[in-house]
Amino acid sequence: MTTPEPQSSSPQSPEPVSKDRVYRSPAGLAGGVLLLALALWLGIDAVVAGEGRTPWVALAALLFLVPSSPPTPCGPRSSPTTTGCGCAIPSG
């Protein structure tokens, strides 16, 4: 026979609900913009001035490297099994 869990006399207060925040440093943003500008500069130059397969390879590389939407922060609020970015949450 199992014994019931003891009831606590004080009600537990719910956790404060606050908005998830993502902090990105200005230097990190500037570095990302500069890397993206460099990739675009070299990729567009290869598409315009390239010969043979080079323009197609440059286009493929640009499609792979240039983000199509802003990144989403990982967080446990999306669903019980995945986060907002699709990362799996370990169960247990």
Steps between C-alpha positions, in 0.01 A plus 500: 500500500630843415476801722372829360738787450493749789309818416686821564307756703635800305378537142785521253510822306512463121819595323503858373404514135738712298586530136803306380777736398787452261808716544737549209809713533549792260842366404348162414234664284759718324722196438208304355404787271860537380533127431170499314608803293832331416324179393256696285780703342709196411198293396352765271842561346535128430151487345567803277864439402525123539543251217381141461346354816618783724180712482282198588725398789498860626120515482472171687743624766307826539171315538660282766680777692259795492222465758146525368344597834628621836607226741254394767620458856486156653256486786286242676168680433435375145391146576584227748735318263670774296606858545442794272800418284418131461757385757390189684452528873634196681227317684550387851 
